[in-house]
Amino acid sequence: MAGVGRLARSVTCAAFGFHSTSHRRLNQPAKTVCGTAYQDIISTDGNSSFRSPLSLNLQELSDELKGSGRAAVVWDCLRAGIDPNLYYSSQGGKDDSDDAIADAWIKATACAIISGHDVVSSGSHDERNILGRREGQGLGTEALKRLQKLMHDYHRYNNYSLRQSGNTNGQHKLHGGENAYTIENSIASLSHMNVSPDGTTKLLLKMRKDGLEVESVIIPWMDKGFSTLCVSMHKVTFFSSSTYIHPDTFRSQVGCKQGCTFCATGRMGKLRSLTTDEILVQVYYAFKVCRVVRSIISTQNNILPKVDNIVYMGMGEPADNAESVVRAAQILVDRRLFGLAQSKVTISTVAPNPSAFHTLGKALASLAWSVHAVDDQLRRRLVPTTKNTMEELRCALVNTLRTRSIKLRRTMLEVALIEGVNDSDEDAKRLAAFSKAIMNDVERSKVVVNLIPYNAIDHPTYRTPSMETVLGFQKIVVDGGVLCYVRTTRGDDESAACGQLATKRTRP
């Protein structure tokens, strides 16, 4: 890993740029996708009336494909980061993006010259030995046609820019000349990948709907044998085919309307919310990248372990996109779909209003609250959109936790520590008392405080506190009877750390 760190750099993945399509009708069919009727299909928060297989549960997909076994093999592929539209094509369609990812990873990390790592050819990995007990089960011609119909519908009604340009084909050419609607050419494509010295990998995905881009971050924990994925909820960068933006100066207009003064995402505003498919496609690509990286590195040197933990802590406030966030969480924890444990999926909210806890609490996932300060005046300074007192928000959290199962009553309180702003001994004592009050009011609940030393975003006055101050703050909270951890900063050299996501590119 030391070799990776010294030579790590960003890679623009031009080879990832396929064109595509996909979709799923939930409500009434649209008369047209132009003018006013377009607003009937795409709701104001960005949710689409059509869904791809990624956001359909097993029963819904079974109904579409006319068989639960067919739906199960499709999800075997999706769970492995493999596109079933290519895998089950009559030509045995090869997914060229796997080789592009492998080549980009090797370039970004120079892993071919890392001492002690055994690198194999980027094209030598075999998908067919990782799908489990159903790997030999086919999908069938009729089921594949139905799957393609879902993708075709999604593509047609969600890729509005294609309609504007008159391009309604947009199919990816398979080997042998066959066409297919794929995840890459219908939902999102991977356009850029940054790798930090510690292995933290930032992915930039270009959404096919409108050309906007969004970031997600894979954080590997080699000692624990798994990776954490940080997903985004809101949209970022727009690329125009007629406008060239130099990669050294490019910044997006991103991601969140809460305006937290210490967060790069919050300083950029919000363009639109992601659909459920656009949230889940981040998971799909993360699984794909981890699989491909494991295939080019010997298994004894597991640089990018499989994703086993997902946090909604990327771009955007989940409460501003609750419908998509909650549905995506349900797909993630369904054991027949992505199959993550409920305790391994965490939704973090700044709690823009008291109802946010109730709404997000419907998801079978853990809740985290970005508190940052218990004092009302200081909290409004750090989170300017705050309208309620901290006591009002605390009571709302308490009421929500009381309705949850025992295993989902574990809550994390997050604090971005800023030197001379919210890192005093008095701040720590207030936080400890605040946390204890939650546990006292909710039977069998547990509150864990997560301290996040401020990650620099060019703020004129904010600074990272010394480790001595951070550890002193932690000790006061622990002495107050509350579990408290200091988050390890990961990916800060590639602007992938907490509070730094802002879709900027650097020259490769």
Secondary structure, 3 states (H helix, E strand, C coil): CHHHHHHCCEEECHHHCCCCCCECCCCCCCCCCCHHHHHHHECCCCCECCCCHHHCCHHHHHHHHCCHHHHHHHHHHHHCCCCHHHHCCCCCCCCHHHHHHHHHHHHHHCHHHCCCCCECCCCCCCHHHCCHHHCCCCCCHHHHHHHHHHHHHHHHHHCHHHHHHCCCCCCEECCCCCEECCHHHHCEEEEEEEECCCCCEEEEEEECCCCEEEEEEEEEECCCCEEEEECCCECCCECCCCCCCCCCCCECCCCECCCCCCCCCHHHECCCECCHHHHHHHHHHHHHHHHHHHHHECCCCCCCCCEEEEEECCCCCHHHHHHHHHHHHHHHHCCCCCCCCHHHEEEEECCCCCHHHHHHCCCCCEEEEECCCCCHHHHHHHCCCCCCCHHHHHHHHHHHHHCCCHHHCEEEEEEEECCCCCCCHHHHHHHHHHHHHHHHHCCCCEEEEEEEECCCCCCCCCCCCCHHHHHHHHHHHHHCCCEEEECCCCCHHHCCCCCCCCCECCCC
